[in-house]
Amino acid sequence: CAAVGRRYGRLHAFNPSRWEPEIPIMRRFPTKLIVLMLSAAACQQRTAQQSEPTLTSGQRAAITDSVRKATADFIAAVEHVDTARAAPFYSRSPDFTFASNGDVFTSWEAFQPVFREGWNGLRSQHIAVVNSKIAVISPTTVVETISASGSFVDTAGKKSLIDKAAITLIWVRDSSGWKILSFHQSFP
């Protein structure tokens, strides 16, 4: 931005003594003015982006730890097949989504009956987190990617193994804590 300002910063109001008859002022001046205005807008945008608070490594670590705890609490509720205990982890935002192996639910209201019905056929489930990567986007937004394995037992007592699963969670923090805004899982 400074370089553009130095190059085009000498623009001035119309001065008849500086007018060059071979290049009409109306062709020169608007081009330089447009370049200057666009440069100023870009500088303002960059300044606005730079004014956003930068998280320290300590703040990032604290946010990561709090999300790891939320994930552990959520998995504990899932393992108990307790919809009343797991439901509060899901955001009620109109932006909520849940995707699983090609099925996509774009609201809590659409997902809730499927969530409850799916768990009615289970006695227990176990999830083993193999690896978790957390990306802190902001103080209130985190993306977590999990590779997992596990098993579940249906109400008839039949046990099924999950060799491999991938889960992506977008966590958002509101006044009541971390909530899952978007949940995606796949079982290859």
N, C-alpha and C positions, 0 to 999 in steps of 0.2 A: 504494500500500500504506500509506503514512503517513497519508493522509486517512482511510482505513477504520479504521486503528488509533486515530486521534484520535477518530473518531466513536463507535466501539464499544469503545475501550480502557478505558472506565470500568466495564466489567462487573465484578462482584464476586460473591463467594460469597453464598449466600442470607442476607439480613439481614432479620429480621422487622420492624424499624423502617421499612424502605423498602418493604415489601409494600403494594401498592395493592389493596384488596379488589375494586374494580370490574374489574380486569384480572388474572386469575389468573397467578401467577408462572410456571406451567408453559407458558403460551402465549407470554409475553414472552421469558423466558430462553432457551429452546431456539432460537428464531429468531435472536436476537442471537448466540448461541454458534455456530450454524451459519454465519452470515455471517462471524464472526471467524475460524473455522477455515478456511473456504474462502479468505478473504483471506490468511491466513497461508500456506496451501498455494501460492497463486498467487505470493506474494512469494518463497517458497523456490524455486519453479520458475524465476522470473525471475532470482533471484540465481544459481542454478546455471547458467543460460544465459549470464549475464554473466560468469561465472568462466571460461568457455571462452576459450582464448587468441585474441586478435584479431591477425590478421596485419598487419604493417606493409606499406607500399607496396613497400619493398625486398624483403621476404620474398615478396610476391605476384609481383614482377617476377622473382625468382630461380626460383620454382616455374614460372612461365610459360615462362621460357627453357629450363628443364630438360625441360618437356613438348614445346616446339617441337623440341628436339634429338631427343627420343625419337620424335616424329612423323617427322622427317626420316630418321632411321635406319630406321624401319619402312617408310617409302615406298621407300627405297633397296633394302631386302630384297624388297619387292613388285615393284619394277621389274626386279629380276634374276630374278624368278619362282623364287625360292629358298625352298621351304617350310621347309627346315631353318633358314634364317636368319630367316624371318619368324615361325615358330611360337613362339619364346621371348617374343615381344611380347604374346602372348595369355595372360591369366590362367587358371590352372587352378582357380580358385575355383568352388564349386558354384553361385555366382550368375552365372557367365559366360553371356552371350547374344550371338548374332550374328543380325542380321536383314538381309535383302536382298530388296527388291522382293516382299514378302509371305511369303517363307520365313523361318522363325524356328527357330533351334537354341538350346536352353536348357542346353547343357553343351558343354564342350570335346570330350568323347568323341563326342557326336553330330555336332559340326561338323567334326572332324578329317578323316574320310574324304572329305567333300564338298570341303573345302579342298584336300586333296591331289589329288583327282580333277579338280577344276576347273582346277587349274594344270597338270596333265599335258598338256592340250591347247594350252598356250600356249608360244610361243617367247620373247616379250617383252611388256612392257607399260610404258606411260609415264603418269605422273600429274602433272598440273600443278595445284598448289594456287593457286586464284584468290584466295581469301580464307579466313582462319582466325580464329575468335573463341574465346578460351580464358577460361573462368570457373573461378576457383580457389574451390572449395567449402571445402576444408580443406587442411592441409599434406600430406595423403595422398590427396585426391580432387579431380579436375579434370574438367570437361566441355569438350570441344573440338568445335566445329562448323565444318565445312570445306565450301566450295564448290570444285569442281574440274572439270577437263576432262582429256582424255587419249586414249590409243589403246592398242590391243593387236594383236599379230600372233600368229595361231595357228600350229600346227606345219606347216601346209600353205603358210604364207607370206602368207595373206590378212590384210590390215590393216583394222581396224575403228576408227572414231572414236567417242569419247564426248564429245559436245558439252557436256554438263552433268551433273554428279553432285553429290549432297549426302551428306555423311558426318558422323555424330555418333559421337564416341568418349567413353566414360567411362574415364578413366585412374585407376588406383589405384597407390599406391606401396607396395611391400613391401621386404623386406631386399635384394632383388636389383635393385631399380629400378622404373621405371614399367611397368605392365602394362595391357593393354586388358581391362577387365571387361565392357564392353558396346560392340558395334560395330553401327552401323546405316548402311546405304547405300541410296540410291535413285537410279535413272537415269530421269528423267522423259521 
